[in-house]
Amino acid sequence: MVYGILSNENKRLILQRLIVCQILITLRSEEMKHVCDPCGYVYDPAEGDSASGVKPGTAFADLPASWVCPLCGVGKDQFYDVK
């Protein structure tokens, strides 16, 4: 295991970089909007989906697996990302 032979300082640096990467991925996903391919509905994380009980600020990835497009009823797998 390579991680076990690293110095404590190198381990700390690797962990810091991983945390930064996770933060950047989270921020990026929260900025993106998601469009339903069949009907064109736009899910905006800043707005959420009040009709389905999804609070503003909820990232698309954090929507429950049971969430469906409020207009046409398709699942999350039918959405594509847009900036």
Distance bins in CASP14 RR format, pairs under 12 A and 6 or more apart:
PFRMAT RR
TARGET T0000
AUTHOR 0000-0000-0000
RMODE 2
METHOD distances of the structure
MODEL  1
1 11 0 0 0 0 0 1 0 0 0 0 0
2 10 0 0 0 0 0 1 0 0 0 0 0
2 11 0 0 0 0 0 1 0 0 0 0 0
2 14 0 0 0 0 0 1 0 0 0 0 0
3 10 0 0 0 0 1 0 0 0 0 0 0
3 11 1 0 0 1 0 0 0 0 0 0 0
3 14 1 0 0 1 0 0 0 0 0 0 0
3 15 0 0 0 0 0 1 0 0 0 0 0
3 18 0 0 0 0 0 1 0 0 0 0 0
4 10 0 0 0 0 1 0 0 0 0 0 0
4 11 1 0 0 1 0 0 0 0 0 0 0
4 14 0 0 0 0 0 1 0 0 0 0 0
5 11 0 0 0 0 0 1 0 0 0 0 0
6 12 0 0 0 0 1 0 0 0 0 0 0
6 13 0 0 0 0 1 0 0 0 0 0 0
6 14 1 0 0 1 0 0 0 0 0 0 0
6 15 0 0 0 0 0 1 0 0 0 0 0
7 13 0 0 0 0 1 0 0 0 0 0 0
7 14 0 0 0 0 0 1 0 0 0 0 0
8 14 0 0 0 0 0 1 0 0 0 0 0
8 15 0 0 0 0 0 1 0 0 0 0 0
9 15 0 0 0 0 0 1 0 0 0 0 0
9 16 0 0 0 0 0 1 0 0 0 0 0
10 16 0 0 0 0 0 1 0 0 0 0 0
10 17 0 0 0 0 0 1 0 0 0 0 0
11 17 0 0 0 0 0 1 0 0 0 0 0
11 18 0 0 0 0 0 1 0 0 0 0 0
12 18 0 0 0 0 0 1 0 0 0 0 0
12 19 0 0 0 0 0 1 0 0 0 0 0
13 19 0 0 0 0 0 1 0 0 0 0 0
13 20 0 0 0 0 0 1 0 0 0 0 0
14 20 0 0 0 0 0 1 0 0 0 0 0
14 21 0 0 0 0 0 1 0 0 0 0 0
15 21 0 0 0 0 0 1 0 0 0 0 0
15 22 0 0 0 0 0 1 0 0 0 0 0
16 22 0 0 0 0 0 1 0 0 0 0 0
16 23 0 0 0 0 0 1 0 0 0 0 0
17 23 0 0 0 0 0 1 0 0 0 0 0
17 24 0 0 0 0 0 1 0 0 0 0 0
18 24 0 0 0 0 0 1 0 0 0 0 0
18 25 0 0 0 0 0 1 0 0 0 0 0
19 25 0 0 0 0 0 1 0 0 0 0 0
19 26 0 0 0 0 0 1 0 0 0 0 0
20 26 0 0 0 0 0 1 0 0 0 0 0
20 27 0 0 0 0 0 1 0 0 0 0 0
21 27 0 0 0 0 0 1 0 0 0 0 0
21 28 0 0 0 0 0 1 0 0 0 0 0
22 28 0 0 0 0 0 1 0 0 0 0 0
22 29 0 0 0 0 0 1 0 0 0 0 0
23 29 0 0 0 0 0 1 0 0 0 0 0
23 30 0 0 0 0 0 1 0 0 0 0 0
24 30 0 0 0 0 0 1 0 0 0 0 0
24 31 0 0 0 0 0 1 0 0 0 0 0
25 31 0 0 0 0 0 1 0 0 0 0 0
25 32 0 0 0 0 0 1 0 0 0 0 0
25 59 0 0 0 0 0 1 0 0 0 0 0
25 61 0 0 0 0 1 0 0 0 0 0 0
26 32 0 0 0 0 0 1 0 0 0 0 0
26 45 0 0 0 0 0 1 0 0 0 0 0
26 57 0 0 0 0 0 1 0 0 0 0 0
26 59 1 0 0 1 0 0 0 0 0 0 0
26 60 0 0 0 0 0 1 0 0 0 0 0
26 61 0 0 0 0 1 0 0 0 0 0 0
26 62 0 0 0 0 1 0 0 0 0 0 0
27 45 0 0 0 0 0 1 0 0 0 0 0
27 57 0 0 0 0 0 1 0 0 0 0 0
27 59 0 0 0 0 1 0 0 0 0 0 0
28 45 0 0 0 0 0 1 0 0 0 0 0
28 59 0 0 0 0 1 0 0 0 0 0 0
28 60 0 0 0 0 0 1 0 0 0 0 0
28 61 0 0 0 0 0 1 0 0 0 0 0
28 81 0 0 0 0 1 0 0 0 0 0 0
28 83 0 0 0 0 1 0 0 0 0 0 0
29 43 0 0 0 0 0 1 0 0 0 0 0
29 45 1 0 0 1 0 0 0 0 0 0 0
29 57 0 0 0 0 0 1 0 0 0 0 0
29 58 0 0 0 0 0 1 0 0 0 0 0
29 59 1 0 1 0 0 0 0 0 0 0 0
29 60 1 0 0 1 0 0 0 0 0 0 0
29 61 1 0 1 0 0 0 0 0 0 0 0
29 62 0 0 0 0 1 0 0 0 0 0 0
29 63 0 0 0 0 0 1 0 0 0 0 0
29 81 0 0 0 0 1 0 0 0 0 0 0
29 83 0 0 0 0 0 1 0 0 0 0 0
30 43 0 0 0 0 0 1 0 0 0 0 0
30 44 0 0 0 0 0 1 0 0 0 0 0
30 45 1 0 1 0 0 0 0 0 0 0 0
30 46 1 0 0 1 0 0 0 0 0 0 0
30 47 0 0 0 0 0 1 0 0 0 0 0
30 48 0 0 0 0 0 1 0 0 0 0 0
30 56 0 0 0 0 0 1 0 0 0 0 0
30 57 1 0 0 1 0 0 0 0 0 0 0
30 58 0 0 0 0 1 0 0 0 0 0 0
30 59 1 0 1 0 0 0 0 0 0 0 0
30 60 0 0 0 0 1 0 0 0 0 0 0
30 61 0 0 0 0 1 0 0 0 0 0 0
30 62 0 0 0 0 1 0 0 0 0 0 0
30 81 0 0 0 0 0 1 0 0 0 0 0
31 44 0 0 0 0 0 1 0 0 0 0 0
31 45 1 0 0 1 0 0 0 0 0 0 0
31 46 0 0 0 0 1 0 0 0 0 0 0
31 57 0 0 0 0 0 1 0 0 0 0 0
31 59 0 0 0 0 1 0 0 0 0 0 0
31 60 0 0 0 0 0 1 0 0 0 0 0
31 81 0 0 0 0 0 1 0 0 0 0 0
31 82 0 0 0 0 0 1 0 0 0 0 0
31 83 1 0 0 1 0 0 0 0 0 0 0
32 42 0 0 0 0 0 1 0 0 0 0 0
32 43 0 0 0 0 1 0 0 0 0 0 0
32 44 0 0 0 0 1 0 0 0 0 0 0
32 45 1 0 0 1 0 0 0 0 0 0 0
32 46 0 0 0 0 0 1 0 0 0 0 0
32 59 0 0 0 0 1 0 0 0 0 0 0
32 60 1 0 0 1 0 0 0 0 0 0 0
32 61 0 0 0 0 1 0 0 0 0 0 0
32 79 0 0 0 0 0 1 0 0 0 0 0
32 80 0 0 0 0 1 0 0 0 0 0 0
32 81 1 0 1 0 0 0 0 0 0 0 0
32 82 1 0 0 1 0 0 0 0 0 0 0
32 83 1 0 0 1 0 0 0 0 0 0 0
33 40 0 0 0 0 0 1 0 0 0 0 0
33 41 0 0 0 0 0 1 0 0 0 0 0
33 42 1 0 1 0 0 0 0 0 0 0 0
33 43 1 0 0 1 0 0 0 0 0 0 0
33 44 1 0 1 0 0 0 0 0 0 0 0
33 45 1 0 0 1 0 0 0 0 0 0 0
33 46 0 0 0 0 1 0 0 0 0 0 0
33 47 0 0 0 0 1 0 0 0 0 0 0
33 48 0 0 0 0 0 1 0 0 0 0 0
33 59 0 0 0 0 0 1 0 0 0 0 0
33 60 0 0 0 0 1 0 0 0 0 0 0
33 79 0 0 0 0 1 0 0 0 0 0 0
33 80 0 0 0 0 1 0 0 0 0 0 0
33 81 1 0 0 1 0 0 0 0 0 0 0
33 82 1 0 1 0 0 0 0 0 0 0 0
33 83 1 0 0 1 0 0 0 0 0 0 0
34 40 0 0 0 0 0 1 0 0 0 0 0
34 41 0 0 0 0 1 0 0 0 0 0 0
34 42 1 0 0 1 0 0 0 0 0 0 0
34 43 1 0 1 0 0 0 0 0 0 0 0
34 44 0 0 0 0 1 0 0 0 0 0 0
34 45 0 0 0 0 1 0 0 0 0 0 0
34 46 0 0 0 0 0 1 0 0 0 0 0
34 47 0 0 0 0 0 1 0 0 0 0 0
34 48 0 0 0 0 0 1 0 0 0 0 0
34 49 0 0 0 0 0 1 0 0 0 0 0
34 58 0 0 0 0 0 1 0 0 0 0 0
34 59 0 0 0 0 1 0 0 0 0 0 0
34 60 1 0 1 0 0 0 0 0 0 0 0
34 61 0 0 0 0 1 0 0 0 0 0 0
34 62 0 0 0 0 0 1 0 0 0 0 0
34 63 0 0 0 0 1 0 0 0 0 0 0
34 67 0 0 0 0 0 1 0 0 0 0 0
34 69 0 0 0 0 1 0 0 0 0 0 0
34 74 0 0 0 0 0 1 0 0 0 0 0
34 75 0 0 0 0 0 1 0 0 0 0 0
34 76 0 0 0 0 1 0 0 0 0 0 0
34 77 0 0 0 0 0 1 0 0 0 0 0
34 78 0 0 0 0 1 0 0 0 0 0 0
34 79 1 0 1 0 0 0 0 0 0 0 0
34 80 1 0 0 1 0 0 0 0 0 0 0
34 81 1 0 1 0 0 0 0 0 0 0 0
34 82 1 0 0 1 0 0 0 0 0 0 0
34 83 0 0 0 0 0 1 0 0 0 0 0
35 41 1 0 0 1 0 0 0 0 0 0 0
35 42 1 0 1 0 0 0 0 0 0 0 0
35 43 1 0 0 1 0 0 0 0 0 0 0
35 44 0 0 0 0 0 1 0 0 0 0 0
35 60 0 0 0 0 0 1 0 0 0 0 0
35 69 0 0 0 0 1 0 0 0 0 0 0
35 71 0 0 0 0 0 1 0 0 0 0 0
35 72 0 0 0 0 0 1 0 0 0 0 0
35 74 0 0 0 0 0 1 0 0 0 0 0
35 76 0 0 0 0 0 1 0 0 0 0 0
35 78 0 0 0 0 1 0 0 0 0 0 0
35 79 1 0 0 1 0 0 0 0 0 0 0
35 80 1 0 1 0 0 0 0 0 0 0 0
35 81 1 0 0 1 0 0 0 0 0 0 0
35 82 1 0 1 0 0 0 0 0 0 0 0
35 83 0 0 0 0 0 1 0 0 0 0 0
36 42 1 0 0 1 0 0 0 0 0 0 0
36 43 1 0 0 1 0 0 0 0 0 0 0
36 49 0 0 0 0 0 1 0 0 0 0 0
36 60 0 0 0 0 0 1 0 0 0 0 0
36 67 0 0 0 0 0 1 0 0 0 0 0
36 68 0 0 0 0 1 0 0 0 0 0 0
36 69 1 0 1 0 0 0 0 0 0 0 0
36 70 0 0 0 0 1 0 0 0 0 0 0
36 71 1 0 0 1 0 0 0 0 0 0 0
36 72 1 0 0 1 0 0 0 0 0 0 0
36 73 0 0 0 0 1 0 0 0 0 0 0
36 74 1 0 0 1 0 0 0 0 0 0 0
36 75 0 0 0 0 1 0 0 0 0 0 0
36 76 0 0 0 0 1 0 0 0 0 0 0
36 77 0 0 0 0 0 1 0 0 0 0 0
36 78 1 0 0 1 0 0 0 0 0 0 0
36 79 1 0 1 0 0 0 0 0 0 0 0
36 80 0 0 0 0 1 0 0 0 0 0 0
36 81 0 0 0 0 0 1 0 0 0 0 0
36 82 0 0 0 0 0 1 0 0 0 0 0
37 69 0 0 0 0 1 0 0 0 0 0 0
37 71 0 0 0 0 0 1 0 0 0 0 0
37 72 0 0 0 0 1 0 0 0 0 0 0
37 74 1 0 0 1 0 0 0 0 0 0 0
37 75 0 0 0 0 0 1 0 0 0 0 0
37 76 0 0 0 0 0 1 0 0 0 0 0
37 77 0 0 0 0 1 0 0 0 0 0 0
37 78 1 0 1 0 0 0 0 0 0 0 0
37 79 1 0 0 1 0 0 0 0 0 0 0
37 80 1 0 0 1 0 0 0 0 0 0 0
37 81 0 0 0 0 0 1 0 0 0 0 0
37 82 0 0 0 0 0 1 0 0 0 0 0
38 68 0 0 0 0 0 1 0 0 0 0 0
38 69 1 0 0 1 0 0 0 0 0 0 0
38 71 0 0 0 0 1 0 0 0 0 0 0
38 72 1 0 1 0 0 0 0 0 0 0 0
38 73 0 0 0 0 1 0 0 0 0 0 0
38 74 1 0 1 0 0 0 0 0 0 0 0
38 75 0 0 0 0 1 0 0 0 0 0 0
38 77 0 0 0 0 0 1 0 0 0 0 0
38 78 1 0 0 1 0 0 0 0 0 0 0
38 79 0 0 0 0 1 0 0 0 0 0 0
38 80 0 0 0 0 0 1 0 0 0 0 0
39 68 0 0 0 0 0 1 0 0 0 0 0
39 69 1 0 0 1 0 0 0 0 0 0 0
39 70 0 0 0 0 1 0 0 0 0 0 0
39 71 1 0 1 0 0 0 0 0 0 0 0
39 72 1 0 1 0 0 0 0 0 0 0 0
39 73 0 0 0 0 1 0 0 0 0 0 0
39 74 1 0 0 1 0 0 0 0 0 0 0
39 75 0 0 0 0 0 1 0 0 0 0 0
39 78 0 0 0 0 1 0 0 0 0 0 0
39 79 0 0 0 0 0 1 0 0 0 0 0
40 69 0 0 0 0 1 0 0 0 0 0 0
40 70 0 0 0 0 0 1 0 0 0 0 0
40 71 1 0 0 1 0 0 0 0 0 0 0
40 72 0 0 0 0 1 0 0 0 0 0 0
40 73 0 0 0 0 0 1 0 0 0 0 0
40 74 0 0 0 0 0 1 0 0 0 0 0
40 78 0 0 0 0 0 1 0 0 0 0 0
40 79 0 0 0 0 1 0 0 0 0 0 0
40 80 0 0 0 0 1 0 0 0 0 0 0
40 82 0 0 0 0 0 1 0 0 0 0 0
41 47 0 0 0 0 0 1 0 0 0 0 0
41 48 0 0 0 0 0 1 0 0 0 0 0
41 49 0 0 0 0 1 0 0 0 0 0 0
41 51 0 0 0 0 0 1 0 0 0 0 0
41 52 0 0 0 0 0 1 0 0 0 0 0
41 67 0 0 0 0 0 1 0 0 0 0 0
41 68 0 0 0 0 0 1 0 0 0 0 0
41 69 1 0 1 0 0 0 0 0 0 0 0
41 70 1 0 0 1 0 0 0 0 0 0 0
41 71 1 0 1 0 0 0 0 0 0 0 0
41 72 1 0 0 1 0 0 0 0 0 0 0
41 73 0 0 0 0 1 0 0 0 0 0 0
41 74 0 0 0 0 1 0 0 0 0 0 0
41 75 0 0 0 0 0 1 0 0 0 0 0
41 76 0 0 0 0 0 1 0 0 0 0 0
41 78 0 0 0 0 0 1 0 0 0 0 0
41 79 0 0 0 0 1 0 0 0 0 0 0
41 80 0 0 0 0 0 1 0 0 0 0 0
42 48 0 0 0 0 0 1 0 0 0 0 0
42 49 0 0 0 0 0 1 0 0 0 0 0
42 60 0 0 0 0 0 1 0 0 0 0 0
42 69 0 0 0 0 0 1 0 0 0 0 0
42 70 0 0 0 0 0 1 0 0 0 0 0
42 71 0 0 0 0 0 1 0 0 0 0 0
42 79 0 0 0 0 1 0 0 0 0 0 0
42 80 0 0 0 0 0 1 0 0 0 0 0
42 81 0 0 0 0 0 1 0 0 0 0 0
42 82 1 0 0 1 0 0 0 0 0 0 0
42 83 0 0 0 0 0 1 0 0 0 0 0
43 49 1 0 0 1 0 0 0 0 0 0 0
43 51 0 0 0 0 0 1 0 0 0 0 0
43 52 0 0 0 0 0 1 0 0 0 0 0
43 54 0 0 0 0 1 0 0 0 0 0 0
43 56 0 0 0 0 0 1 0 0 0 0 0
43 57 0 0 0 0 0 1 0 0 0 0 0
43 58 0 0 0 0 1 0 0 0 0 0 0
43 59 0 0 0 0 0 1 0 0 0 0 0
43 60 1 0 0 1 0 0 0 0 0 0 0
43 61 0 0 0 0 0 1 0 0 0 0 0
43 62 0 0 0 0 0 1 0 0 0 0 0
43 63 1 0 0 1 0 0 0 0 0 0 0
43 67 0 0 0 0 1 0 0 0 0 0 0
43 68 0 0 0 0 0 1 0 0 0 0 0
43 69 1 0 0 1 0 0 0 0 0 0 0
43 70 0 0 0 0 1 0 0 0 0 0 0
43 71 0 0 0 0 0 1 0 0 0 0 0
43 74 0 0 0 0 0 1 0 0 0 0 0
43 75 0 0 0 0 0 1 0 0 0 0 0
43 76 0 0 0 0 1 0 0 0 0 0 0
43 78 0 0 0 0 0 1 0 0 0 0 0
43 79 1 0 0 1 0 0 0 0 0 0 0
43 80 0 0 0 0 0 1 0 0 0 0 0
43 81 0 0 0 0 0 1 0 0 0 0 0
43 82 0 0 0 0 0 1 0 0 0 0 0
44 50 0 0 0 0 0 1 0 0 0 0 0
44 54 0 0 0 0 0 1 0 0 0 0 0
44 56 0 0 0 0 1 0 0 0 0 0 0
44 57 0 0 0 0 1 0 0 0 0 0 0
44 58 0 0 0 0 0 1 0 0 0 0 0
44 59 0 0 0 0 0 1 0 0 0 0 0
44 60 0 0 0 0 1 0 0 0 0 0 0
44 79 0 0 0 0 0 1 0 0 0 0 0
44 81 0 0 0 0 0 1 0 0 0 0 0
44 82 0 0 0 0 0 1 0 0 0 0 0
44 83 0 0 0 0 0 1 0 0 0 0 0
45 54 0 0 0 0 1 0 0 0 0 0 0
45 55 0 0 0 0 1 0 0 0 0 0 0
45 56 1 0 0 1 0 0 0 0 0 0 0
45 57 1 0 1 0 0 0 0 0 0 0 0
45 58 1 0 0 1 0 0 0 0 0 0 0
45 59 1 0 1 0 0 0 0 0 0 0 0
45 60 1 0 0 1 0 0 0 0 0 0 0
45 61 0 0 0 0 1 0 0 0 0 0 0
45 62 0 0 0 0 1 0 0 0 0 0 0
45 63 0 0 0 0 1 0 0 0 0 0 0
45 81 0 0 0 0 0 1 0 0 0 0 0
46 54 0 0 0 0 0 1 0 0 0 0 0
46 55 0 0 0 0 0 1 0 0 0 0 0
46 56 1 0 0 1 0 0 0 0 0 0 0
46 57 1 0 0 1 0 0 0 0 0 0 0
46 58 0 0 0 0 1 0 0 0 0 0 0
46 59 0 0 0 0 0 1 0 0 0 0 0
46 60 0 0 0 0 0 1 0 0 0 0 0
47 53 0 0 0 0 0 1 0 0 0 0 0
47 54 0 0 0 0 1 0 0 0 0 0 0
47 55 0 0 0 0 1 0 0 0 0 0 0
47 56 1 0 1 0 0 0 0 0 0 0 0
47 57 0 0 0 0 1 0 0 0 0 0 0
47 58 0 0 0 0 1 0 0 0 0 0 0
47 60 0 0 0 0 0 1 0 0 0 0 0
47 70 0 0 0 0 0 1 0 0 0 0 0
48 54 1 0 1 0 0 0 0 0 0 0 0
48 55 1 0 0 1 0 0 0 0 0 0 0
48 56 1 0 1 0 0 0 0 0 0 0 0
48 57 1 0 0 1 0 0 0 0 0 0 0
48 58 1 0 1 0 0 0 0 0 0 0 0
48 59 0 0 0 0 1 0 0 0 0 0 0
48 60 0 0 0 0 1 0 0 0 0 0 0
48 62 0 0 0 0 0 1 0 0 0 0 0
48 63 0 0 0 0 1 0 0 0 0 0 0
48 67 0 0 0 0 0 1 0 0 0 0 0
48 70 0 0 0 0 0 1 0 0 0 0 0
49 55 0 0 0 0 1 0 0 0 0 0 0
49 56 0 0 0 0 1 0 0 0 0 0 0
49 57 0 0 0 0 0 1 0 0 0 0 0
49 58 1 0 0 1 0 0 0 0 0 0 0
49 60 0 0 0 0 0 1 0 0 0 0 0
49 62 0 0 0 0 0 1 0 0 0 0 0
49 63 0 0 0 0 1 0 0 0 0 0 0
49 64 0 0 0 0 0 1 0 0 0 0 0
49 67 1 0 0 1 0 0 0 0 0 0 0
49 68 0 0 0 0 0 1 0 0 0 0 0
49 69 0 0 0 0 1 0 0 0 0 0 0
49 70 1 0 0 1 0 0 0 0 0 0 0
49 71 0 0 0 0 0 1 0 0 0 0 0
49 73 0 0 0 0 0 1 0 0 0 0 0
49 76 0 0 0 0 0 1 0 0 0 0 0
50 56 0 0 0 0 1 0 0 0 0 0 0
50 57 0 0 0 0 0 1 0 0 0 0 0
50 58 0 0 0 0 0 1 0 0 0 0 0
50 70 0 0 0 0 1 0 0 0 0 0 0
51 67 0 0 0 0 0 1 0 0 0 0 0
51 68 0 0 0 0 0 1 0 0 0 0 0
51 69 0 0 0 0 0 1 0 0 0 0 0
51 70 1 0 1 0 0 0 0 0 0 0 0
51 71 0 0 0 0 0 1 0 0 0 0 0
51 73 0 0 0 0 0 1 0 0 0 0 0
52 58 0 0 0 0 0 1 0 0 0 0 0
52 63 0 0 0 0 1 0 0 0 0 0 0
52 64 0 0 0 0 1 0 0 0 0 0 0
52 66 0 0 0 0 1 0 0 0 0 0 0
52 67 1 0 0 1 0 0 0 0 0 0 0
52 68 0 0 0 0 1 0 0 0 0 0 0
52 69 0 0 0 0 1 0 0 0 0 0 0
52 70 1 0 0 1 0 0 0 0 0 0 0
52 71 0 0 0 0 0 1 0 0 0 0 0
52 73 0 0 0 0 0 1 0 0 0 0 0
52 75 0 0 0 0 0 1 0 0 0 0 0
52 76 0 0 0 0 0 1 0 0 0 0 0
53 63 0 0 0 0 0 1 0 0 0 0 0
53 64 0 0 0 0 1 0 0 0 0 0 0
53 66 0 0 0 0 0 1 0 0 0 0 0
53 67 0 0 0 0 1 0 0 0 0 0 0
53 70 0 0 0 0 0 1 0 0 0 0 0
54 60 0 0 0 0 1 0 0 0 0 0 0
54 62 0 0 0 0 1 0 0 0 0 0 0
54 63 1 0 0 1 0 0 0 0 0 0 0
54 64 0 0 0 0 1 0 0 0 0 0 0
54 66 0 0 0 0 0 1 0 0 0 0 0
54 67 1 0 0 1 0 0 0 0 0 0 0
54 68 0 0 0 0 0 1 0 0 0 0 0
54 70 0 0 0 0 1 0 0 0 0 0 0
54 76 0 0 0 0 0 1 0 0 0 0 0
55 62 0 0 0 0 0 1 0 0 0 0 0
55 63 0 0 0 0 0 1 0 0 0 0 0
57 63 0 0 0 0 0 1 0 0 0 0 0
58 64 0 0 0 0 1 0 0 0 0 0 0
58 67 0 0 0 0 1 0 0 0 0 0 0
59 67 0 0 0 0 0 1 0 0 0 0 0
59 76 0 0 0 0 0 1 0 0 0 0 0
59 81 0 0 0 0 0 1 0 0 0 0 0
60 67 0 0 0 0 1 0 0 0 0 0 0
60 69 0 0 0 0 0 1 0 0 0 0 0
60 75 0 0 0 0 0 1 0 0 0 0 0
60 76 1 0 0 1 0 0 0 0 0 0 0
60 77 0 0 0 0 0 1 0 0 0 0 0
60 79 1 0 0 1 0 0 0 0 0 0 0
60 80 0 0 0 0 0 1 0 0 0 0 0
60 81 1 0 0 1 0 0 0 0 0 0 0
60 82 0 0 0 0 0 1 0 0 0 0 0
61 67 0 0 0 0 0 1 0 0 0 0 0
61 76 0 0 0 0 1 0 0 0 0 0 0
61 79 0 0 0 0 0 1 0 0 0 0 0
61 81 0 0 0 0 0 1 0 0 0 0 0
62 76 0 0 0 0 0 1 0 0 0 0 0
63 69 0 0 0 0 0 1 0 0 0 0 0
63 70 0 0 0 0 0 1 0 0 0 0 0
63 75 0 0 0 0 1 0 0 0 0 0 0
63 76 1 0 0 1 0 0 0 0 0 0 0
63 77 0 0 0 0 0 1 0 0 0 0 0
63 79 0 0 0 0 1 0 0 0 0 0 0
64 75 0 0 0 0 0 1 0 0 0 0 0
64 76 0 0 0 0 1 0 0 0 0 0 0
65 75 0 0 0 0 1 0 0 0 0 0 0
65 76 1 0 0 1 0 0 0 0 0 0 0
65 77 0 0 0 0 0 1 0 0 0 0 0
66 73 0 0 0 0 0 1 0 0 0 0 0
66 75 0 0 0 0 1 0 0 0 0 0 0
66 76 0 0 0 0 1 0 0 0 0 0 0
67 73 0 0 0 0 1 0 0 0 0 0 0
67 74 0 0 0 0 0 1 0 0 0 0 0
67 75 1 0 0 1 0 0 0 0 0 0 0
67 76 1 0 0 1 0 0 0 0 0 0 0
67 77 0 0 0 0 0 1 0 0 0 0 0
67 78 0 0 0 0 0 1 0 0 0 0 0
67 79 0 0 0 0 0 1 0 0 0 0 0
68 74 1 0 0 1 0 0 0 0 0 0 0
68 75 1 0 1 0 0 0 0 0 0 0 0
68 76 1 0 0 1 0 0 0 0 0 0 0
68 77 0 0 0 0 0 1 0 0 0 0 0
68 78 0 0 0 0 1 0 0 0 0 0 0
68 79 0 0 0 0 0 1 0 0 0 0 0
69 75 1 0 0 1 0 0 0 0 0 0 0
69 76 0 0 0 0 1 0 0 0 0 0 0
69 77 0 0 0 0 0 1 0 0 0 0 0
69 78 1 0 0 1 0 0 0 0 0 0 0
69 79 1 0 0 1 0 0 0 0 0 0 0
71 78 0 0 0 0 0 1 0 0 0 0 0
71 79 0 0 0 0 0 1 0 0 0 0 0
72 78 0 0 0 0 1 0 0 0 0 0 0
72 79 0 0 0 0 0 1 0 0 0 0 0
73 79 0 0 0 0 0 1 0 0 0 0 0
74 80 0 0 0 0 0 1 0 0 0 0 0
END
